[in-house]
Structures are given as structure tokens and as C-alpha cells.
Amino acid sequence: MDYFVLRFDHSYRKEDFRALSKLADKTTRKWSGRIIAVFGFVVGLFAFLSGILMLWSDREISDLTATLLLFGGLCLVLGFFRNRLNAWGARKQSLQVENLTIKFSDEGLTQSSSKAAASVPYHAFERLYHYRDRYFLFVDKLHAYILPEDRFVVGDSADFRAFIEAKTGKTVEYI
């Protein structure tokens, strides 16, 4: 018996990958990575402002001024759009399929599509999260099943939390 069924006409949406990227940033990123990201942003801001100051004082663009403006601008853009770039990369690496269906039965999760089929037993899930109206079932540190609440066609998404906690023995963390 299938307790919950989700259907996707055209695989996952951009918003699903963006939410996954932000969730991974909040849950798996170490403090050292955050320090490096802040440091890169500060260096980029300093380089960009230095380039603007040099441009304002010299009235002409030298090689150093252009380098500072480009390097600072690149660091700032990468800092602002880091999650979007990560989501874009994840979407490019994912299998683009038609008619994706995810079912939850007594045995585990079964995923089928026009290109592939896979089964995952409940004990394989390491972490469970709920973030931005989606459930994320992580099978390892980098890979997760994304279950948007608006894609449930069988079963109520409000009942899914109790179901998945009972089947996996793990608690869903709300972020």
C-alpha cells in the first residue's frame, strides 16, 4: 500500500534547488567556511571601494584600478549569489526527467520516472528537515530527496511528519 505519493511533471523546480542550497548552507556548512565567505566578501568590498576611490582620484583607469574593480565586483557577486550558483550547479547535475513519481510504502521510498527507477529503505535516511514548505530527506551529507508540500497527490502533507518519523525513527528538524 502506498501511503504518500508525490508527482512532478517536469522534475524539480529552481525554487526546490534554491531551498536545498540554503538549507545545506544553514545545516552542513562549518564555521570555518562561513568565516572564509565573510572574509571573501570583506576583501571584495575593500577591493571594489579601493578601485572606485582610485578611479575618482586619478580620473583615468589604470591597470590596477581595473583589476581592483573587476576582482572586487566578482567577489561581491559571488558572495551575494552563492546560494543561487550552488542551486544552478545542483540542477545541472541532476537527472532531468519527465513524470517523476515518489511513493512511500511499508518498505521505503520508491522513485520512478521516464528514465530511471530507484528504491531507498527507510533506514538509509540520515537526516530529516522541513524548510520552506518542503521536506528534505538526506541519504548522505550531499544528497537529499526534496518533497514540496504542494506536490502530494496521495496523503496529506500535514500527516507526513508523523509518518516519516515513525518509519525512520528520526525526528524532523524544522529550520
C-alpha positions as CSV (number, residue, x, y, z in Angstrom):
1,M,0.0,0.0,0.0
2,D,1.3,3.5,-0.9
3,Y,0.7,5.9,2.0
4,F,2.0,9.0,0.3
5,V,2.6,9.8,-3.4
6,L,4.2,12.9,-4.9
7,R,4.1,13.7,-8.6
8,F,6.3,16.0,-10.6
9,D,5.5,16.8,-14.2
10,H,9.0,18.1,-15.1
11,S,11.3,17.1,-12.3
12,Y,12.2,19.6,-9.6
13,R,11.8,23.3,-9.9
14,K,14.5,26.0,-9.5
15,E,13.0,27.0,-6.1
16,D,13.4,23.5,-4.8
17,F,17.1,23.5,-5.5
18,R,17.5,27.0,-4.1
19,A,15.8,25.9,-0.9
20,L,18.1,22.8,-0.7
21,S,21.2,25.1,-1.2
22,K,20.1,27.4,1.6
23,L,19.2,24.5,3.9
24,A,22.6,22.9,3.3
25,D,24.3,26.2,3.9
26,K,22.5,26.5,7.3
27,T,22.9,22.9,8.4
28,T,26.1,21.4,7.0
29,R,28.4,24.3,6.4
30,K,31.2,24.5,9.0
31,W,32.1,27.7,10.9
32,S,35.4,27.8,9.0
33,G,33.5,28.0,5.7
34,R,31.4,30.8,7.0
35,I,34.5,32.7,8.1
36,I,36.1,32.3,4.7
37,A,32.8,33.5,3.0
38,V,32.7,36.6,5.2
39,F,36.4,37.2,4.6
40,G,36.0,36.9,0.8
41,F,33.1,39.4,0.9
42,V,35.1,41.9,3.0
43,V,38.1,41.6,0.7
44,G,35.8,42.1,-2.3
45,L,34.2,45.1,-0.8
46,F,37.6,46.6,0.1
47,A,39.0,46.0,-3.4
48,F,35.9,47.4,-5.1
49,L,35.8,50.5,-2.9
50,S,39.6,51.0,-3.4
51,G,39.1,50.8,-7.2
52,I,36.3,53.4,-7.1
53,L,38.5,55.6,-4.9
54,M,41.4,55.3,-7.3
55,L,39.1,56.0,-10.3
56,W,37.8,59.1,-8.6
57,S,41.2,60.4,-7.6
58,D,43.0,59.7,-10.9
59,R,40.2,60.4,-13.4
60,E,41.6,57.7,-15.7
61,I,41.6,53.9,-15.5
62,S,44.9,52.3,-14.8
63,D,45.6,48.5,-14.8
64,L,45.5,48.4,-11.0
65,T,42.2,50.3,-10.9
66,A,40.6,48.0,-13.4
67,T,41.9,44.9,-11.6
68,L,40.6,46.1,-8.3
69,L,37.2,46.9,-9.7
70,L,36.9,43.5,-11.5
71,F,38.2,41.5,-8.6
72,G,36.1,43.3,-6.1
73,G,33.0,43.1,-8.2
74,L,33.5,39.4,-8.8
75,C,33.9,38.7,-5.1
76,L,30.8,40.7,-4.3
77,V,28.7,38.9,-6.9
78,L,29.9,35.5,-5.8
79,G,29.1,36.4,-2.2
80,F,25.6,37.7,-3.0
81,F,24.6,34.9,-5.3
82,R,26.4,31.9,-3.7
83,N,23.2,30.0,-3.0
84,R,21.8,30.6,-6.5
85,L,25.0,29.5,-8.1
86,N,25.1,26.3,-5.9
87,A,21.4,25.7,-6.8
88,W,22.1,26.2,-10.5
89,G,25.0,23.7,-10.3
90,A,22.9,21.1,-8.5
91,R,20.1,21.5,-11.0
92,K,22.6,21.0,-13.9
93,Q,23.9,17.8,-12.3
94,S,20.5,16.3,-11.5
95,L,18.8,14.0,-13.8
96,Q,16.1,15.9,-15.8
97,V,13.2,13.6,-16.1
98,E,9.5,13.7,-17.1
99,N,6.7,12.3,-14.9
100,L,8.7,11.8,-11.7
101,T,6.7,9.9,-9.0
102,I,7.8,9.3,-5.5
103,K,5.9,6.8,-3.4
104,F,6.2,5.8,0.3
105,S,5.1,2.3,1.2
106,D,5.8,-0.1,4.1
107,E,9.3,-0.9,2.6
108,G,10.6,2.6,1.9
109,L,10.7,5.3,-0.7
110,T,10.3,4.3,-4.4
111,Q,11.1,6.8,-7.1
112,S,10.2,6.2,-10.7
113,S,10.4,8.4,-13.8
114,S,10.6,8.2,-17.6
115,K,14.3,7.4,-17.3
116,A,15.0,5.5,-14.1
117,A,13.7,3.8,-11.0
118,A,15.2,3.6,-7.5
119,S,14.2,2.3,-4.1
120,V,15.5,3.5,-0.7
121,P,14.7,1.8,2.6
122,Y,13.8,4.0,5.5
123,H,16.9,3.1,7.5
124,A,19.0,4.8,4.7
125,F,17.8,8.3,5.6
126,E,20.4,10.1,7.8
127,R,18.7,13.4,8.5
128,L,15.2,14.8,8.0
129,Y,14.4,18.5,7.7
130,H,11.4,20.7,7.0
131,Y,12.3,24.1,5.4
132,R,10.3,26.5,3.3
133,D,7.3,24.2,2.8
134,R,9.4,21.3,1.8
135,Y,10.6,18.1,3.4
136,F,14.3,17.1,2.8
137,L,15.2,13.5,3.3
138,F,19.0,13.3,3.3
139,V,20.6,10.0,2.4
140,D,24.1,11.4,3.0
141,K,25.7,14.8,3.5
142,L,25.2,16.0,-0.1
143,H,22.2,14.1,-1.5
144,A,18.6,14.6,-0.5
145,Y,15.1,13.9,-1.7
146,I,13.1,17.1,-1.9
147,L,9.4,16.8,-1.1
148,P,7.5,20.0,-1.7
149,E,4.2,20.0,0.2
150,D,2.2,21.2,-2.8
151,R,3.2,18.0,-4.8
152,F,1.5,15.5,-2.5
153,V,-1.3,13.8,-4.5
154,V,-2.0,10.9,-2.2
155,G,-1.9,11.5,1.5
156,D,-1.9,14.8,3.4
157,S,1.4,16.6,3.8
158,A,0.4,17.6,7.3
159,D,0.4,13.9,8.3
160,F,3.8,13.2,6.6
161,R,5.9,14.3,9.5
162,A,4.4,11.7,11.9
163,F,4.6,9.0,9.2
164,I,8.3,9.6,8.3
165,E,9.4,9.9,12.0
166,A,7.7,6.6,12.8
167,K,9.2,4.8,9.8
168,T,12.8,6.1,10.2
169,G,13.0,6.5,13.9
170,K,14.4,10.0,13.4
171,T,13.0,13.4,14.2
172,V,12.2,16.0,11.5
173,E,14.0,19.2,12.3
174,Y,12.3,22.4,11.4
175,I,14.6,25.2,10.2
